[in-house]
């Protein structure tokens, strides 16, 4: 009986630690975006039509490309196949709303 209790407690503690780790990583990503969003908006507003920025770091985030397409500015992350979109005129297709004019995308083919 004591062994079962010890195993159950171990499983419970492991689950709590895994959940805490996942929550920390999610909040870290949000913190990096929050620290970078003002600089990202400045870049989005100043980007000339047709201009593409490569290997750009803004705040705590690094982007492999930053480009404008159909009135929206895409910030493609360097470390994963995803990124952010600044689109003050509405939600681009295949994006998830974040807040205000900011959206997230995954697996963009650009």
C-alpha positions as a Markdown table, in Angstrom:
| # | Residue | x | y | z |
|---|---|---|---|---|
| 1 | Unk | 0.0 | 0.0 | 0.0 |
| 2 | Unk | 2.8 | 2.5 | 0.9 |
| 3 | Unk | 4.5 | 1.7 | -2.4 |
| 4 | Unk | 1.4 | 2.5 | -4.4 |
| 5 | Unk | 1.0 | 5.7 | -2.5 |
| 6 | Unk | 4.6 | 6.7 | -3.2 |
| 7 | Unk | 4.2 | 5.8 | -6.9 |
| 8 | Unk | 0.9 | 7.8 | -7.1 |
| 9 | Unk | 2.6 | 10.8 | -5.5 |
| 10 | Unk | 5.6 | 10.5 | -7.9 |
| 11 | Unk | 3.3 | 10.4 | -10.9 |
| 12 | Unk | 1.3 | 13.4 | -9.5 |
| 13 | Unk | 4.5 | 15.5 | -8.9 |
| 14 | Unk | 5.8 | 14.6 | -12.3 |
| 15 | Unk | 2.6 | 15.7 | -13.9 |
| 16 | Unk | 2.6 | 19.0 | -12.0 |
| 17 | Unk | 6.3 | 19.6 | -13.0 |
| 18 | Unk | 5.5 | 18.9 | -16.7 |
| 19 | Unk | 2.5 | 21.2 | -16.6 |
| 20 | Unk | 4.5 | 24.0 | -15.0 |
| 21 | Unk | 7.2 | 23.6 | -17.7 |
| 22 | Unk | 4.7 | 23.8 | -20.5 |
| 23 | Unk | 3.1 | 26.9 | -18.9 |
| 24 | Unk | 6.6 | 28.5 | -18.4 |
| 25 | Unk | 7.5 | 28.0 | -22.1 |
| 26 | Unk | 4.2 | 29.4 | -23.3 |
| 27 | Unk | 4.5 | 32.4 | -21.1 |
| 28 | Unk | 8.2 | 32.9 | -22.1 |
| 29 | Unk | 7.1 | 33.0 | -25.8 |
| 30 | Unk | 4.4 | 35.6 | -24.9 |
| 31 | Unk | 6.9 | 37.6 | -22.9 |
| 32 | Unk | 9.4 | 37.7 | -25.9 |
| 33 | Unk | 6.5 | 38.8 | -28.2 |
| 34 | Unk | 5.4 | 41.5 | -25.7 |
| 35 | Unk | 8.9 | 42.8 | -25.4 |
| 36 | Unk | 9.3 | 42.9 | -29.1 |
| 37 | Unk | 5.9 | 44.1 | -30.3 |
| 38 | Unk | 6.6 | 47.9 | -30.3 |
| 39 | Unk | 9.8 | 47.4 | -32.4 |
| 40 | Unk | 8.0 | 45.1 | -34.7 |
| 41 | Unk | 5.2 | 47.6 | -35.3 |
| 42 | Unk | 7.8 | 50.3 | -36.0 |
| 43 | Unk | 9.4 | 48.0 | -38.6 |
| 44 | Unk | 6.0 | 47.1 | -40.1 |
| 45 | Unk | 5.1 | 50.8 | -40.5 |
| 46 | Unk | 8.4 | 51.7 | -42.1 |
| 47 | Unk | 8.7 | 48.7 | -44.5 |
| 48 | Unk | 8.6 | 49.8 | -48.1 |
| 49 | Unk | 6.4 | 47.9 | -50.5 |
| 50 | Unk | 8.4 | 44.9 | -52.0 |
| 51 | Unk | 11.2 | 45.3 | -49.3 |
| 52 | Unk | 12.3 | 42.1 | -47.6 |
| 53 | Unk | 14.4 | 42.1 | -44.4 |
| 54 | Unk | 16.5 | 39.0 | -43.8 |
| 55 | Unk | 17.9 | 37.7 | -40.5 |
| 56 | Unk | 16.5 | 40.5 | -38.4 |
| 57 | Unk | 16.4 | 40.6 | -34.6 |
| 58 | Unk | 13.7 | 42.8 | -33.0 |
| 59 | Unk | 13.6 | 42.9 | -29.2 |
| 60 | Unk | 14.0 | 39.3 | -28.1 |
| 61 | Unk | 12.9 | 37.7 | -31.3 |
| 62 | Unk | 14.8 | 36.8 | -34.4 |
| 63 | Unk | 13.1 | 36.6 | -37.8 |
| 64 | Unk | 14.4 | 34.9 | -40.9 |
| 65 | Unk | 12.3 | 37.2 | -43.1 |
| 66 | Unk | 10.1 | 40.2 | -42.7 |
| 67 | Unk | 8.0 | 41.2 | -45.7 |
| 68 | Unk | 4.8 | 42.9 | -46.8 |
| 69 | Unk | 2.1 | 41.1 | -48.6 |
| 70 | Unk | -1.4 | 42.4 | -49.5 |
| 71 | Unk | -1.2 | 45.2 | -46.8 |
| 72 | Unk | 0.0 | 42.9 | -44.0 |
| 73 | Unk | 3.6 | 42.6 | -42.7 |
| 74 | Unk | 4.8 | 39.0 | -42.0 |
| 75 | Unk | 7.5 | 38.3 | -39.4 |
| 76 | Unk | 8.7 | 34.7 | -40.0 |
| 77 | Unk | 10.4 | 33.2 | -37.0 |
| 78 | Unk | 14.0 | 31.9 | -37.5 |
| 79 | Unk | 13.6 | 29.1 | -34.9 |
| 80 | Unk | 10.4 | 27.5 | -36.1 |
| 81 | Unk | 8.0 | 27.5 | -39.1 |
| 82 | Unk | 5.7 | 30.2 | -37.7 |
| 83 | Unk | 5.5 | 33.8 | -37.0 |
| 84 | Unk | 3.4 | 36.9 | -36.5 |
| 85 | Unk | 1.5 | 39.2 | -38.9 |
| 86 | Unk | 0.8 | 42.9 | -38.4 |
| 87 | Unk | -2.4 | 43.6 | -40.3 |
| 88 | Unk | -4.2 | 46.8 | -39.4 |
| 89 | Unk | -6.9 | 46.3 | -42.1 |
| 90 | Unk | -8.2 | 42.9 | -40.9 |
| 91 | Unk | -7.3 | 39.3 | -40.4 |
| 92 | Unk | -5.3 | 37.6 | -43.1 |
| 93 | Unk | -6.4 | 34.1 | -44.1 |
| 94 | Unk | -4.8 | 31.1 | -42.3 |
| 95 | Unk | -3.9 | 33.2 | -39.2 |
| 96 | Unk | -5.0 | 33.1 | -35.5 |
| 97 | Unk | -6.0 | 36.4 | -33.8 |
| 98 | Unk | -3.7 | 37.5 | -31.0 |
| 99 | Unk | -4.8 | 41.1 | -30.1 |
| 100 | Unk | -5.4 | 44.3 | -32.0 |
| 101 | Unk | -3.8 | 44.1 | -35.4 |
| 102 | Unk | -1.6 | 41.2 | -34.5 |
| 103 | Unk | -2.1 | 37.6 | -35.7 |
| 104 | Unk | -0.1 | 34.4 | -35.6 |
| 105 | Unk | 0.6 | 31.9 | -38.4 |
| 106 | Unk | 2.1 | 28.5 | -38.8 |
| 107 | Unk | 3.7 | 26.8 | -41.8 |
| 108 | Unk | 3.7 | 29.7 | -44.2 |
| 109 | Unk | 5.2 | 28.9 | -47.6 |
| 110 | Unk | 7.3 | 32.0 | -48.3 |
